[in-house]
Amino acid sequence: MTILDSIILGIIEGFTEFLPISSTGHMIVASEFLGLEQTSVNKAFEVIIQFAAILAVILTYPSKFTFKHIDLWTKVFIAFLPIAALGFIFSKQVKAMFSLEIVAIMFIIGGIVFLIVEKFYKEETTHTLDVEDVTYKQAIWIGIAQIFALIPGTSRAGASIIGAMLVGLNRKTSAEFSFLLAFPVMCATTAYDILKHHDELLVGGNLLLLLVGFVVSFVVAFLTIKIFLKFLEKFTFVAFGIYRIIFGILLLIIF
């Protein structure tokens, strides 16, 4: 991996982490195009720059990261538990599914799901307009929906947003809860990969590549969150559904 590769991956990760289009899927495709082998070090690099994107959430919502919001974070933690438990139990099976074919198929399926949900979704009938008002029951169902993100190409953000919309959150609140939910997910995943590969990651050139990708991912993610929230004030998720289907079909044709 070169510095340029690190910058490209940082941009892709920062831009796609919070959009319902699967950052992991895009990273797998990007690595394929860049000729990067999916070694344990490269996979750990991708996970750690994902964590950089997650830190952008703190900069976006600094007031949420205080003890005054302990009730909100309890709900976030509850929503985190299903994917944490199943991800740990079936980690080997999940890693075995990392292939372009599976990513492409899940892109298409996810796109179709978004179009179907948007077809019947009525924003004006939603009753949860702020993340502080999310109930424990809603948090549990959002967490269950997020389990589908264990399949590469599904999109963690996409799965949690769909789950949130189905239990009564409006689009913007669904996205914001998904942003917060990303925090414990990526903290756990990053800590695991650092512990497992720290000897390889934190030496020489690998450390420099990691720092470059980390900074780029953080900056791009922060800007993307701001733009995404503005987008949701006027538009739906239909464009993302169409994009997912087209991207998935192109992957199947090309590979």
C-alpha positions as CSV (number, residue, x, y, z in Angstrom):
1,M,0.0,0.0,0.0
2,T,1.2,3.5,-0.9
3,I,0.4,7.0,0.5
4,L,-1.8,7.6,-2.5
5,D,-3.7,4.3,-1.8
6,S,-4.1,5.4,1.8
7,I,-5.6,8.8,0.8
8,I,-7.9,7.2,-1.7
9,L,-9.2,4.6,0.8
10,G,-9.5,7.4,3.4
11,I,-11.7,9.5,1.1
12,I,-13.9,6.5,0.2
13,E,-14.3,5.4,3.8
14,G,-15.1,8.9,5.1
15,F,-17.6,9.5,2.3
16,T,-19.4,6.1,2.5
17,E,-19.4,5.3,6.2
18,F,-22.6,7.2,7.1
19,L,-24.4,6.8,3.8
20,P,-26.6,3.7,3.3
21,I,-24.3,2.4,0.5
22,S,-21.9,0.1,2.5
23,S,-18.5,1.5,3.3
24,T,-17.1,-2.0,3.6
25,G,-18.4,-2.9,0.2
26,H,-16.8,0.1,-1.4
27,M,-13.6,-0.6,0.4
28,I,-13.5,-4.1,-0.9
29,V,-14.1,-2.9,-4.5
30,A,-11.6,-0.1,-4.2
31,S,-8.9,-2.5,-2.8
32,E,-9.6,-4.7,-5.8
33,F,-9.1,-1.9,-8.3
34,L,-6.0,-0.7,-6.5
35,G,-4.6,-4.2,-6.5
36,L,-4.3,-4.4,-2.7
37,E,-4.4,-7.9,-1.3
38,Q,-6.9,-8.5,1.5
39,T,-4.2,-9.3,4.0
40,S,-4.9,-9.1,7.8
41,V,-3.0,-5.8,8.0
42,N,-4.9,-4.2,5.1
43,K,-8.2,-5.3,6.6
44,A,-7.2,-3.9,10.0
45,F,-6.2,-0.7,8.3
46,E,-9.7,-0.4,6.7
47,V,-11.3,-1.0,10.1
48,I,-9.2,1.6,11.9
49,I,-9.8,4.3,9.4
50,Q,-13.5,3.5,9.8
51,F,-13.0,4.4,13.4
52,A,-11.6,7.8,12.3
53,A,-14.9,8.4,10.5
54,I,-16.8,7.5,13.6
55,L,-14.8,10.2,15.6
56,A,-16.4,12.7,13.2
57,V,-19.7,12.0,15.1
58,I,-18.2,13.4,18.3
59,L,-17.3,16.6,16.5
60,T,-20.8,16.8,15.0
61,Y,-22.7,16.1,18.2
62,P,-20.4,17.1,21.1
63,S,-23.3,17.8,23.4
64,K,-24.5,14.2,23.1
65,F,-21.3,12.8,24.6
66,T,-22.1,13.9,28.2
67,F,-23.6,12.3,31.2
68,K,-26.8,14.3,30.7
69,H,-27.5,11.9,27.8
70,I,-27.0,8.6,29.7
71,D,-30.5,7.5,28.8
72,L,-29.9,8.0,25.1
73,W,-26.6,6.1,25.2
74,T,-28.2,3.2,27.2
75,K,-30.6,2.9,24.2
76,V,-27.7,3.0,21.8
77,F,-25.9,0.3,23.7
78,I,-29.0,-1.9,23.7
79,A,-29.2,-1.5,19.9
80,F,-25.5,-2.4,19.7
81,L,-25.8,-5.7,21.6
82,P,-27.4,-7.9,18.8
83,I,-24.7,-7.2,16.2
84,A,-21.9,-7.4,18.9
85,A,-23.0,-10.8,20.1
86,L,-23.6,-12.4,16.7
87,G,-20.5,-10.7,15.2
88,F,-18.4,-12.2,17.9
89,I,-19.9,-15.7,17.7
90,F,-19.9,-15.9,13.9
91,S,-16.8,-13.8,13.2
92,K,-15.1,-16.5,11.0
93,Q,-18.3,-17.1,9.0
94,V,-18.7,-13.3,8.5
95,K,-15.1,-12.9,7.2
96,A,-15.6,-15.9,4.9
97,M,-18.4,-13.9,3.1
98,F,-16.1,-11.1,2.0
99,S,-16.2,-11.4,-1.8
100,L,-17.2,-9.1,-4.6
101,E,-20.0,-11.4,-5.7
102,I,-21.7,-11.3,-2.2
103,V,-21.1,-7.5,-2.0
104,A,-22.7,-7.0,-5.5
105,I,-25.8,-9.1,-4.6
106,M,-26.3,-7.4,-1.3
107,F,-26.0,-4.0,-3.0
108,I,-28.8,-4.9,-5.3
109,I,-31.0,-6.4,-2.5
110,G,-30.4,-3.4,-0.3
111,G,-31.3,-1.1,-3.0
112,I,-34.6,-2.9,-3.7
113,V,-35.4,-2.8,0.0
114,F,-34.9,0.9,0.1
115,L,-37.1,1.5,-2.9
116,I,-39.9,-0.7,-1.3
117,V,-39.7,1.0,2.1
118,E,-39.7,4.4,0.5
119,K,-42.8,3.4,-1.6
120,F,-44.9,2.9,1.5
121,Y,-43.1,5.2,4.0
122,K,-45.0,8.3,5.1
123,E,-42.8,10.9,6.8
124,E,-45.8,12.9,8.0
125,T,-47.1,9.9,10.1
126,T,-43.8,9.3,11.9
127,H,-43.9,10.0,15.7
128,T,-40.2,10.1,16.7
129,L,-38.6,13.3,15.5
130,D,-35.6,13.5,17.9
131,V,-33.0,10.8,18.9
132,E,-33.7,11.7,22.5
133,D,-37.3,10.4,22.1
134,V,-36.3,6.9,20.8
135,T,-37.8,4.3,23.0
136,Y,-36.2,1.2,24.3
137,K,-38.4,-1.0,22.2
138,Q,-37.5,1.0,19.1
139,A,-33.8,0.7,20.0
140,I,-34.1,-3.1,20.2
141,W,-35.7,-3.4,16.8
142,I,-33.1,-1.1,15.2
143,G,-30.4,-3.3,16.8
144,I,-32.0,-6.4,15.3
145,A,-32.2,-4.7,11.9
146,Q,-28.5,-3.9,12.1
147,I,-27.6,-7.6,12.3
148,F,-28.1,-7.8,8.5
149,A,-25.0,-5.5,8.2
150,L,-22.8,-8.5,9.1
151,I,-23.3,-9.5,5.4
152,P,-20.8,-7.6,3.4
153,G,-22.4,-5.1,1.0
154,T,-25.5,-4.7,3.2
155,S,-24.4,-1.4,4.9
156,R,-24.5,-0.9,8.6
157,A,-25.9,2.6,8.2
158,G,-28.5,1.3,5.6
159,A,-29.7,-1.6,7.8
160,S,-30.0,0.6,11.0
161,I,-31.7,3.4,9.0
162,I,-34.3,1.1,7.5
163,G,-34.9,-0.5,10.9
164,A,-35.4,3.0,12.4
165,M,-37.8,4.1,9.7
166,L,-39.9,1.0,10.1
167,V,-40.4,1.6,13.8
168,G,-41.5,5.2,13.4
169,L,-38.5,7.5,13.2
170,N,-38.4,10.2,10.6
171,R,-35.6,10.1,8.0
172,K,-33.3,12.6,9.7
173,T,-33.7,11.0,13.1
174,S,-33.1,7.6,11.6
175,A,-29.8,8.8,10.2
176,E,-28.8,10.5,13.4
177,F,-29.5,7.4,15.5
178,S,-27.5,5.4,13.0
179,F,-24.6,7.9,13.4
180,L,-24.6,7.4,17.2
181,L,-25.0,3.7,16.9
182,A,-21.9,3.5,14.7
183,F,-19.8,4.7,17.7
184,P,-19.9,1.5,19.9
185,V,-19.9,-0.8,16.9
186,M,-16.6,0.7,15.5
187,C,-15.0,1.2,18.9
188,A,-15.4,-2.5,19.6
189,T,-14.3,-3.6,16.1
190,T,-11.3,-1.2,16.1
191,A,-10.1,-2.3,19.5
192,Y,-10.3,-5.9,18.5
193,D,-8.2,-5.3,15.3
194,I,-5.6,-3.2,17.1
195,L,-5.1,-5.8,19.8
196,K,-4.8,-8.5,17.1
197,H,-2.5,-6.7,14.7
198,H,-0.8,-4.0,16.7
199,D,2.7,-5.5,16.1
200,E,2.2,-5.2,12.3
201,L,0.3,-1.9,12.2
202,L,2.3,0.3,14.5
203,V,5.7,0.0,12.8
204,G,7.5,2.0,10.2
205,G,5.7,2.7,6.9
206,N,2.5,1.0,8.1
207,L,2.1,3.6,10.9
208,L,2.5,6.5,8.5
209,L,0.0,5.0,6.1
210,L,-2.4,4.5,9.0
211,L,-2.1,8.1,10.1
212,V,-2.7,9.5,6.6
213,G,-5.7,7.4,6.0
214,F,-7.0,8.2,9.5
215,V,-6.9,12.0,9.1
216,V,-8.3,11.9,5.6
217,S,-11.2,9.7,6.6
218,F,-12.0,11.9,9.6
219,V,-12.2,15.1,7.6
220,V,-14.2,13.7,4.8
221,A,-16.6,11.9,7.2
222,F,-17.3,15.2,9.1
223,L,-18.1,17.0,5.8
224,T,-20.3,14.1,4.6
225,I,-22.4,14.1,7.8
226,K,-23.2,17.8,7.4
227,I,-24.1,17.4,3.7
228,F,-26.1,14.2,4.3
229,L,-28.3,15.8,7.0
230,K,-29.0,18.8,4.7
231,F,-29.9,16.4,1.9
232,L,-32.4,14.5,4.1
233,E,-34.3,17.8,4.8
234,K,-35.4,17.9,1.2
235,F,-35.0,14.4,-0.3
236,T,-35.7,10.7,0.4
237,F,-33.5,7.6,0.2
238,V,-34.7,6.7,-3.3
239,A,-31.5,8.0,-4.9
240,F,-29.4,5.7,-2.7
241,G,-31.6,2.7,-3.5
242,I,-31.2,3.3,-7.3
243,Y,-27.4,3.8,-6.9
244,R,-27.1,0.6,-4.9
245,I,-28.9,-1.4,-7.7
246,I,-26.9,0.1,-10.5
247,F,-23.6,-0.3,-8.6
248,G,-24.3,-3.9,-7.8
249,I,-25.2,-4.7,-11.4
250,L,-22.0,-3.1,-12.7
251,L,-20.0,-5.2,-10.2
252,L,-21.6,-8.4,-11.4
253,I,-20.9,-7.4,-15.0
254,I,-17.3,-6.3,-14.5
255,F,-16.2,-9.1,-12.2
